[in-house]
Structures are given as C-alpha cells and as structure tokens.
Amino acid sequence: MNRAVEPSQFDLADLSVEALAVREKKIPWTWIIGISAVALFLGAWEIACRLGLVDPLFVSPPSAVLIEAYREFFTDATIYPHLYVSFVEAVAGFGLAALVGIPLGLLMGRYRSLRAILEPFVMAMYSTPRVALLPLLVLWIGIGLTAKVTLVFLGAVFPIIVNAQAGVESADPALVEAAVSFRATERQIFTKIMLPASLPFLIAGLRLSVGITLIMVVVAEMYASMAGVGYFIMRGGATYDTPKVFLGILILTLSGVVCADLLRRLERKIAPWRAPDRAR
C-alpha cells in the first residue's frame, strides 16, 4: 500500500507564509484605508476653507497649495535650487552619520571597555539639543555647507549609535556561549550572531535619524542660509505667502514618508523574520 507523505512542519510554515503573502498582495486593504483617510481629511480641509470656517491668510486650502506647486515646479521653476541644496545637506549629513554611527554603535555594544569610555559622551550629546550648537558651529566653521552638514550629522548620528548598541546587546547570550564553546572566532560571532540580532535596531535607528535629519536641515537653513527648503518656508512666512509655506512643509513631509517607507522595505529584505506587516 502506498502511504501518504505528510508535509513537515517546515513545509507547512513555508506554505502558510506564501499563502499569507499572496493574500496580502491580492487584498491591499491597508492602502485603501490609508488613501481614503487622507482623501477625507483633504476634502474636509478644502470645504472648511471654502466655507470660510478658517482664515485663508493662515490656512490655505489644498487646491491653493497644488496651484502653488504647479507654479513653482513647472511655470517659474524657482524651487529646484532650494531642493538641490537641501538634498545635498541631508544626504551628506545622514550618510556620514550612518558611516560613523553604525560601526561605532556595534563596537560599543560588543566591547565593554569601549562602551565605558564613550557612553558618557554619547549620552551627553544625545540628551543635548543639537540645535543649540548651531551658533557655535557658525562661529567655528562659518556660514556654509560645512556647518549645515555638521549640524545634520550631529543630529542624526546619536540615535544610530544608541540603537546599534542596543541591537548588539539584545543578542541571545546562550547563542554567544554556544558559539564560544564550539571555538567560533570573534569575527564569526560578530557576523553570525551579533549583526543579525542588531539589524532591526539599526533600521529603527536609521528611521529615527531620517526625521531628525529633516529637522536639522530646516533649522540650519532658517538660521544660516540663503537657499534650501527651510529658507523657502521662512521666506514664504515672512511675506504671508501661506501656500508657499504649506508647499515647503508638504515637500518635507513627503520626503520623510518616502525615506521611512524605503527603510521599511529594506528591513523586510534583510530581516524578513521580523514580519512587520503580519500584525492584524
């Protein structure tokens, strides 16, 4: 007699994961709910402005913001230099923060002696509002790209360091002890145990740093710049051009949303066991 072959637990797990992924692709209900909520909010905002429930001098309707966006992007094309300046500052500052913060945080989480030396300075700077350092940076470096990139770097690097350190410390001690008992090298322990355990924390730190990066860019451009999205917003507020102000805020908001979504997708690729979208 032929005996039916029962699928193993691993096969069942794989099938359940594949079925769940297919179902999520076929029914993007979270996207529908999110888009509907945004559409309802914008519609209520437009109606309130048209009915005179809010003063258009202080709150512009979404239609006026769209008209301003069309003029800035396609008619006058005056916003592109501001976007370029802010993009360079954000990418340079955030990139330097990631290059310095990730390895430094991993090393601090792994080696207690290094953590004991650097942790007081890291926590002191992490607790200090980095915006207060901008006048000192202007005195030391001057008004220019270097001062603004330095401020962005100081704002973004410490959340990355703290999260990277916490990620390494979250590694299972039993796994480390087992690896040591099997004579694993320090490099193998770090790459096979410490780094995979810290990946979700690293992504969380990078996502936090994206928001701080945008804040630092705007503050630096409002204080010591003649170009950039922050200067664009400040100039619109000084001339009571509310659509221009809302357009600058919208650009920053969309930039933060896009960067956060890209990092979330990156987390799904490099740390699929986290499964952030499985929650109901």
Contacts in CASP RR format, 6 or more apart in sequence:
PFRMAT RR
TARGET T0000
AUTHOR 0000-0000-0000
METHOD contacts of the structure
MODEL  1
MNRAVEPSQFDLADLSVEALAVREKKIPWTWIIGISAVALFLGAWEIACR
LGLVDPLFVSPPSAVLIEAYREFFTDATIYPHLYVSFVEAVAGFGLAALV
GIPLGLLMGRYRSLRAILEPFVMAMYSTPRVALLPLLVLWIGIGLTAKVT
LVFLGAVFPIIVNAQAGVESADPALVEAAVSFRATERQIFTKIMLPASLP
FLIAGLRLSVGITLIMVVVAEMYASMAGVGYFIMRGGATYDTPKVFLGIL
ILTLSGVVCADLLRRLERKIAPWRAPDRAR
7 15 0 8 1.000
20 278 0 8 1.000
24 277 0 8 1.000
42 62 0 8 1.000
43 62 0 8 1.000
45 59 0 8 1.000
45 61 0 8 1.000
45 62 0 8 1.000
46 61 0 8 1.000
46 62 0 8 1.000
46 63 0 8 1.000
48 54 0 8 1.000
49 56 0 8 1.000
49 59 0 8 1.000
49 60 0 8 1.000
49 61 0 8 1.000
50 61 0 8 1.000
56 64 0 8 1.000
56 242 0 8 1.000
57 240 0 8 1.000
57 242 0 8 1.000
58 242 0 8 1.000
59 242 0 8 1.000
60 68 0 8 1.000
60 242 0 8 1.000
60 243 0 8 1.000
60 246 0 8 1.000
64 242 0 8 1.000
64 243 0 8 1.000
65 243 0 8 1.000
65 246 0 8 1.000
65 247 0 8 1.000
65 250 0 8 1.000
67 243 0 8 1.000
68 243 0 8 1.000
68 244 0 8 1.000
68 246 0 8 1.000
68 247 0 8 1.000
69 247 0 8 1.000
69 250 0 8 1.000
72 78 0 8 1.000
72 79 0 8 1.000
72 244 0 8 1.000
72 247 0 8 1.000
73 79 0 8 1.000
73 80 0 8 1.000
79 232 0 8 1.000
79 247 0 8 1.000
81 227 0 8 1.000
81 228 0 8 1.000
82 227 0 8 1.000
82 228 0 8 1.000
82 229 0 8 1.000
82 230 0 8 1.000
82 231 0 8 1.000
82 232 0 8 1.000
83 228 0 8 1.000
83 229 0 8 1.000
83 251 0 8 1.000
85 221 0 8 1.000
85 225 0 8 1.000
85 227 0 8 1.000
85 228 0 8 1.000
86 217 0 8 1.000
86 221 0 8 1.000
86 228 0 8 1.000
86 229 0 8 1.000
86 230 0 8 1.000
88 145 0 8 1.000
89 145 0 8 1.000
89 148 0 8 1.000
89 149 0 8 1.000
89 152 0 8 1.000
89 217 0 8 1.000
89 220 0 8 1.000
89 221 0 8 1.000
90 152 0 8 1.000
90 213 0 8 1.000
90 214 0 8 1.000
90 217 0 8 1.000
90 255 0 8 1.000
92 145 0 8 1.000
92 149 0 8 1.000
92 152 0 8 1.000
93 149 0 8 1.000
93 152 0 8 1.000
93 153 0 8 1.000
93 156 0 8 1.000
93 213 0 8 1.000
94 152 0 8 1.000
94 156 0 8 1.000
94 209 0 8 1.000
94 210 0 8 1.000
94 213 0 8 1.000
96 149 0 8 1.000
96 153 0 8 1.000
96 157 0 8 1.000
97 152 0 8 1.000
97 153 0 8 1.000
97 155 0 8 1.000
97 156 0 8 1.000
97 157 0 8 1.000
97 160 0 8 1.000
97 209 0 8 1.000
97 213 0 8 1.000
98 156 0 8 1.000
98 160 0 8 1.000
98 206 0 8 1.000
98 209 0 8 1.000
100 153 0 8 1.000
100 157 0 8 1.000
101 157 0 8 1.000
101 160 0 8 1.000
101 161 0 8 1.000
101 164 0 8 1.000
102 160 0 8 1.000
102 164 0 8 1.000
102 202 0 8 1.000
104 118 0 8 1.000
104 161 0 8 1.000
104 164 0 8 1.000
105 160 0 8 1.000
105 161 0 8 1.000
105 162 0 8 1.000
105 164 0 8 1.000
105 165 0 8 1.000
105 168 0 8 1.000
106 164 0 8 1.000
106 165 0 8 1.000
106 168 0 8 1.000
106 190 0 8 1.000
106 194 0 8 1.000
106 195 0 8 1.000
106 198 0 8 1.000
107 114 0 8 1.000
108 114 0 8 1.000
108 115 0 8 1.000
108 118 0 8 1.000
108 119 0 8 1.000
108 122 0 8 1.000
108 161 0 8 1.000
108 164 0 8 1.000
108 165 0 8 1.000
108 168 0 8 1.000
109 115 0 8 1.000
109 164 0 8 1.000
109 165 0 8 1.000
109 167 0 8 1.000
109 168 0 8 1.000
109 169 0 8 1.000
110 168 0 8 1.000
110 190 0 8 1.000
110 194 0 8 1.000
115 165 0 8 1.000
122 158 0 8 1.000
122 161 0 8 1.000
122 162 0 8 1.000
125 154 0 8 1.000
125 158 0 8 1.000
126 158 0 8 1.000
126 159 0 8 1.000
126 161 0 8 1.000
126 162 0 8 1.000
130 151 0 8 1.000
130 154 0 8 1.000
130 155 0 8 1.000
130 216 0 8 1.000
131 151 0 8 1.000
131 216 0 8 1.000
131 219 0 8 1.000
133 151 0 8 1.000
133 154 0 8 1.000
134 147 0 8 1.000
134 151 0 8 1.000
134 219 0 8 1.000
134 220 0 8 1.000
134 223 0 8 1.000
134 224 0 8 1.000
137 147 0 8 1.000
137 150 0 8 1.000
137 151 0 8 1.000
138 147 0 8 1.000
138 223 0 8 1.000
138 224 0 8 1.000
141 147 0 8 1.000
141 150 0 8 1.000
142 224 0 8 1.000
143 224 0 8 1.000
143 225 0 8 1.000
144 224 0 8 1.000
144 225 0 8 1.000
147 220 0 8 1.000
147 224 0 8 1.000
148 217 0 8 1.000
148 220 0 8 1.000
148 221 0 8 1.000
148 224 0 8 1.000
148 225 0 8 1.000
151 216 0 8 1.000
151 219 0 8 1.000
151 220 0 8 1.000
152 213 0 8 1.000
152 216 0 8 1.000
152 217 0 8 1.000
152 220 0 8 1.000
154 216 0 8 1.000
155 209 0 8 1.000
155 212 0 8 1.000
155 213 0 8 1.000
155 216 0 8 1.000
156 209 0 8 1.000
156 212 0 8 1.000
156 213 0 8 1.000
156 216 0 8 1.000
157 209 0 8 1.000
159 205 0 8 1.000
159 208 0 8 1.000
159 209 0 8 1.000
159 212 0 8 1.000
160 202 0 8 1.000
160 205 0 8 1.000
160 206 0 8 1.000
160 209 0 8 1.000
162 205 0 8 1.000
163 201 0 8 1.000
163 202 0 8 1.000
163 204 0 8 1.000
163 205 0 8 1.000
163 208 0 8 1.000
164 198 0 8 1.000
164 201 0 8 1.000
164 202 0 8 1.000
164 205 0 8 1.000
166 198 0 8 1.000
166 201 0 8 1.000
167 197 0 8 1.000
167 198 0 8 1.000
167 200 0 8 1.000
167 201 0 8 1.000
167 202 0 8 1.000
168 194 0 8 1.000
168 197 0 8 1.000
168 198 0 8 1.000
170 197 0 8 1.000
170 198 0 8 1.000
170 201 0 8 1.000
171 193 0 8 1.000
171 194 0 8 1.000
171 197 0 8 1.000
171 198 0 8 1.000
172 193 0 8 1.000
172 197 0 8 1.000
175 193 0 8 1.000
176 189 0 8 1.000
176 193 0 8 1.000
179 188 0 8 1.000
179 189 0 8 1.000
179 192 0 8 1.000
179 193 0 8 1.000
180 189 0 8 1.000
184 192 0 8 1.000
196 271 0 8 1.000
199 267 0 8 1.000
199 270 0 8 1.000
199 271 0 8 1.000
200 267 0 8 1.000
200 271 0 8 1.000
200 274 0 8 1.000
203 263 0 8 1.000
203 264 0 8 1.000
203 266 0 8 1.000
203 267 0 8 1.000
203 270 0 8 1.000
203 271 0 8 1.000
206 263 0 8 1.000
207 259 0 8 1.000
207 260 0 8 1.000
207 263 0 8 1.000
207 264 0 8 1.000
210 256 0 8 1.000
210 259 0 8 1.000
210 260 0 8 1.000
210 263 0 8 1.000
211 256 0 8 1.000
214 252 0 8 1.000
214 255 0 8 1.000
214 256 0 8 1.000
217 229 0 8 1.000
217 230 0 8 1.000
218 229 0 8 1.000
218 230 0 8 1.000
218 233 0 8 1.000
218 252 0 8 1.000
221 227 0 8 1.000
221 228 0 8 1.000
221 229 0 8 1.000
221 230 0 8 1.000
221 231 0 8 1.000
221 234 0 8 1.000
222 230 0 8 1.000
222 231 0 8 1.000
222 233 0 8 1.000
222 234 0 8 1.000
225 231 0 8 1.000
229 248 0 8 1.000
229 251 0 8 1.000
229 252 0 8 1.000
230 248 0 8 1.000
232 244 0 8 1.000
232 248 0 8 1.000
233 244 0 8 1.000
233 245 0 8 1.000
233 248 0 8 1.000
233 249 0 8 1.000
235 241 0 8 1.000
235 244 0 8 1.000
236 242 0 8 1.000
236 244 0 8 1.000
236 245 0 8 1.000
237 244 0 8 1.000
237 245 0 8 1.000
264 276 0 8 1.000
267 274 0 8 1.000
267 276 0 8 1.000
268 274 0 8 1.000
268 276 0 8 1.000
268 277 0 8 1.000
END
